[in-house]
Amino acid sequence: MPHIDYKGTQIEVDEDGFITDPSLWDEELAIFLAEYAEGISELTDDHWKLIHYLNEYYHENGIAPMIRKLCKATGFKLKYIYELFPGGPAKGACKVAGLPKPTGCV
């Protein structure tokens, strides 16, 4: 299985770059993943609002939220989410938030 090198440790990721063990996720890893996987050099408060919502929702429900729920909970329009995470809510935001690859649309 592929891996990324982070702080001298190898972290397993799937073929799309999603970490395979969400329990390894923390904010420092999110900052690394944002830059490494998505090319986002600075996470703003709005990035963190979205990241924390996705991470908390996943840990409470075992899945990523549907996009409609994500937009409603954060107050962000889908267009703005794509501005924050050009890879989109599923590929970009979920990856940075430490979620496994969503099976459906986020």
C-alpha positions, 0 to 999 in steps of 0.5 A: 500500500502507498504511504506518505512520509510525515515527521519521520514516519510512514503513514499508509494512504490509499491509491487516492492519497486518503489516510487509511487510519483516521485515528492518526489524524490531528491538526498538524497532519491536516496542515501537512496534507493540505500542502502536500496533497492539495497545494493549500499553503495556509489554512484559514478559519473557514478551512478549519471550520469545514475540516473540523465539521467533517472530522467530527461528523465522521467520528459521530456517524462513521461516514462523511456528510452529504453535501447539502448537510455540509453546506447547511451546517457550515453556512458555506455555499458549494462554490465557496467550498470549491474555492477553499478546497479546489479538489472539492469537498470529497477529494480535497476537504475530506482528505485534509480532514483525515476521513477515508475516501467517501463512497458517495458524493459529499 
